[in-house]
Amino acid sequence: MPRKTKADAEQTRQDLIASARQVFHQHGVSRTSLEKIAEQAGVTRGAVYWHFANKAELFFAVREDNHRMLEKAVAMLSDPSIDDPLTAIERSLLEFFSIVATNPLVQQTFEIMSLRCEYVNEFASVLSEINKPCFDFLGRLKHLYALAAEKGLMRPELDQEALAYDTLAYTTGAFHNWLSADAGDELRSRVPEMIRNPIALRRRVV
């Protein structure tokens, strides 16, 4: 039997991540065993343990793979070519929802994290890690709203920090409603205006 190369090992790892995503989505995380994932990937359970210590670690790998597919949306928040911080927020959010709507793997992963995982037992400590991107997004929002105020682009009577929390709240609310809605639902089609309208209301009228 030929010895496996690093490339072979990495391919096996990627196959396990893809298989875990599929089985998690089909059966739910709590009802998924490493045996099911190994069977889906066409490898032994030992191969799973070679790459991942447990199911939680494999779950994190699925999540990290999802972050990679969202990099374009995140990058817009600090894109030096976008001079207007409010525009950066708007474009980033629109790109995020566009990726979710057009990339089935991203949608699957978010459905797993939001609708098909119970954060108990071995997953009790996972929830805080899952929420970290939200807190990072909040920090970026605070910075961008402060920058917009400095540039005189925002209505001066508005509280910058309150706007950051408000944006986080309506974005996560719209996102969870989007996930729960059926394809073609009117709510999904209205997401762009649900993003653009609040941003427009924050702008200083010249």
Secondary structure in CASP SS format (residue, H / E / C, confidence):
PFRMAT SS
TARGET T0000
AUTHOR 0000-0000-0000
METHOD secondary structure of the structure
MODEL  1
M C 1.00
P C 1.00
R C 1.00
K C 1.00
T C 1.00
K H 1.00
A H 1.00
D H 1.00
A H 1.00
E H 1.00
Q H 1.00
T H 1.00
R H 1.00
Q H 1.00
D H 1.00
L H 1.00
I H 1.00
A H 1.00
S H 1.00
A H 1.00
R H 1.00
Q H 1.00
V H 1.00
F H 1.00
H H 1.00
Q H 1.00
H H 1.00
G C 1.00
V C 1.00
S C 1.00
R C 1.00
T C 1.00
S C 1.00
L H 1.00
E H 1.00
K H 1.00
I H 1.00
A H 1.00
E H 1.00
Q H 1.00
A H 1.00
G C 1.00
V C 1.00
T C 1.00
R H 1.00
G H 1.00
A H 1.00
V H 1.00
Y H 1.00
W H 1.00
H H 1.00
F C 1.00
A C 1.00
N C 1.00
K H 1.00
A H 1.00
E H 1.00
L H 1.00
F H 1.00
F H 1.00
A H 1.00
V H 1.00
R H 1.00
E H 1.00
D H 1.00
N H 1.00
H H 1.00
R H 1.00
M H 1.00
L C 1.00
E H 1.00
K H 1.00
A H 1.00
V H 1.00
A H 1.00
M H 1.00
L H 1.00
S H 1.00
D C 1.00
P C 1.00
S C 1.00
I C 1.00
D C 1.00
D C 1.00
P H 1.00
L H 1.00
T H 1.00
A H 1.00
I H 1.00
E H 1.00
R H 1.00
S H 1.00
L H 1.00
L H 1.00
E H 1.00
F H 1.00
F H 1.00
S H 1.00
I H 1.00
V H 1.00
A H 1.00
T H 1.00
N C 1.00
P H 1.00
L H 1.00
V H 1.00
Q H 1.00
Q H 1.00
T H 1.00
F H 1.00
E H 1.00
I H 1.00
M H 1.00
S H 1.00
L H 1.00
R C 1.00
C C 1.00
E C 1.00
Y C 1.00
V C 1.00
N H 1.00
E H 1.00
F H 1.00
A C 1.00
S C 1.00
V H 1.00
L H 1.00
S H 1.00
E H 1.00
I H 1.00
N H 1.00
K H 1.00
P H 1.00
C H 1.00
F H 1.00
D H 1.00
F H 1.00
L H 1.00
G H 1.00
R H 1.00
L H 1.00
K H 1.00
H H 1.00
L H 1.00
Y H 1.00
A H 1.00
L H 1.00
A H 1.00
A H 1.00
E H 1.00
K C 1.00
G C 1.00
L C 1.00
M E 1.00
R C 1.00
P C 1.00
E C 1.00
L C 1.00
D C 1.00
Q H 1.00
E H 1.00
A H 1.00
L H 1.00
A H 1.00
Y H 1.00
D H 1.00
T H 1.00
L H 1.00
A H 1.00
Y H 1.00
T H 1.00
T H 1.00
G H 1.00
A H 1.00
F H 1.00
H H 1.00
N H 1.00
W H 1.00
L H 1.00
S H 1.00
A C 1.00
D C 1.00
A C 1.00
G C 1.00
D C 1.00
E H 1.00
L H 1.00
R H 1.00
S H 1.00
R C 1.00
V H 1.00
P H 1.00
E H 1.00
M H 1.00
I H 1.00
R H 1.00
N H 1.00
P H 1.00
I H 1.00
A H 1.00
L H 1.00
R H 1.00
R E 1.00
R C 1.00
V C 1.00
V C 1.00
END
